[in-house]
Structure formats: C-alpha cells, structure tokens
Amino acid sequence: MERIRAIGIIIKEGKILLLKRSVKDKGVYYTFPGGGVEEGETPEHAVIREIKEETNLDIEIEELLWDFKDMYHHGLYFLAKNPRGEMELGEGPEKKKQSADDNHEPLWVPLKDITMLLLYPEKIKNRVIEKFVRK
C-alpha cells in the first residue's frame, strides 16, 4: 500500500518554514515540514498534526497546492496559514531521536534564500520558487 505524506508550505512575512536536518552521514539539508498520513486520518488533519509535532506551531490549511509523486514518495503539499505558537521542535518522533548525529531544527528562512539551499524534494523547491519567489 502506498504511503502518502502530507506536507505544509508555510510562508509568513517573506519567510518559509523549513526543517534543517543535520545528519552525520549526509551533512546538512532542508525539508518541508510534514509526514505520513496515518490510518483513518485525512491528509489535512495529518499535515496539521505533523506541523505541530515538528514545529510546535498550530496552523490552518488554505489549499492543496500540489499532488506530487516520484519514485521515492507521494506527497500532498498544502499551503498553510496563520502559524501560531512558540516555534520549537514539538513532541513528535523527531524530538525522541534527536542527537548529535541526527538533528532536526525548525526555522524560518527568507524565501529568496531557498534557491541556495539543499532542499528536498528539489522539484517542490523549484515549484515554490516559481510560485512565491519569482512572482
């Protein structure tokens, strides 16, 4: 059975919310916050839950931006709005496995700077640049 991921694209005041990953074997790279849709859960509820787990922020869903499938995953990318709360790594699995060899850090990055980041998936990075940076 295909595992679907629900991912949030959250932009506020010219910045985008990303997860900075520092992994011993892979170096530093960035991802969009989100994760797997659990059984009995809608993708919309999954992205709200995952954003809370990964960033401690509460969000609202504005719209589905992209339904993207590649050889690695199937992701539903939602534009989210009104992030509220104090940003920190939430109480999800990322916090439990946090270590010097595998570090997760939620942070706001100026939108214009994502062109220079190793941000996965790259095709979604490019779509974000086209839609929100090169307006």
N, C-alpha and C positions, 0 to 999 in steps of 0.2 A: 504494500500500500504506500502510495506517495505521501511523504510528509510535507505539509505546507507550512511555510514560515510567514508570519505577519510582522511587517517592519514599519517603523514610523519615520517619516520625513518631517522634522520639526524645525521650523525656522522662526526666529524671534530677533527683531532689531538687527537684521542683516547678518545674523549668525545661524549656524546649523548645529544641531545636537548630534554628536558622534561619540562612539566608544573608542578610546585609544587602547590598543592592545599591545602589550609588551610581552613577548613570548621568547623564552631563552633560545629556542632553535630557529625561530622565524624573524626575530627582530621586532621592529615597531611597525604597526599598520593600523588602519582605522576601519570601523564598520558602522553601519547604521544600526541604531538600537532596535531590537525586536527578537523574536524567536518562534519556536514551534507552536502550532495550534494544537491544543490538547483535545482529546476525545470529548464530544459534547459541547465544545466551545466554538463560538463564531470567530472568524478572523478579526473582526472589530474588537471583540472582548479580549482576544489574545494579545493584540497589539497594546491595548490599554494596560493589561496585566504585565506584559513584558517590559514596557516602558517604566512602570512602577518598580518592578524588580531590579532593573538595570540602572535606573537613574533616580529613583525615589520621587519622580515627578508624576503628577496627575495630568492627564491630557484629555482632549476631546477630539473625535475624528471629524475631519472636514469632508474628505472624499478619498476614493480609491484612485491613485494616480496611475499605477502600473501593475499589471499581472505579468510577471517576468519568470520565464522558465529557461534554465540552461541545463547542462549535463550534471551540475552539482546540486541544484536545489530549485524549488518552486516557491517564489516569493510574491506576496501581495504587499505592495508599497502604498501605505496610506499617508496622505497629508494630514498632519495633526495640528491642533491649535490650542491656545490658552494653556501652555505649560505652567503648572503651579506647584509650589513646594520648594524645599531646600534640596538642591541637587547634591547627591552623593550616591555611591554605589548602594543600591537597595538590598533587600534581604533575600535575593534570589540565589540561584546556584553559583553565579559568578562570584559573589562575596564569599561563599563557602570554599571555593577552590582558589581564592586569591593567595598568591605567593610571590616571592621574588622571581620565580621562573615563569609565572603566568599571571599577569597583572591586567585588570580592567579599570579604566578610568573614564567616566563620563565627562565630557567637556563641550563647551560652546566654541565653535571655530568660525572665524569670519568666512562667509560664503565664498568670497573671492579667493581665499587661500586653499580651497579644496582641490583646485587644479594642480597643486604641487604635492598633494598627499598620496600615499599609497592607500587608497580607499577601495574596499571591496563591497559588492561586485563593481568592477570597473564600468560595465555597461550602464549601471544605475547611476554611478558617479557622473558619467557623461550626460545622462538624461537630466540630472539635477542641474548641471552646469548650463545645459541648453535652456531649461525652463526657468531657472531662477537667477543665474549669474549673467547670461548673455541676453537679457531682455531687450 
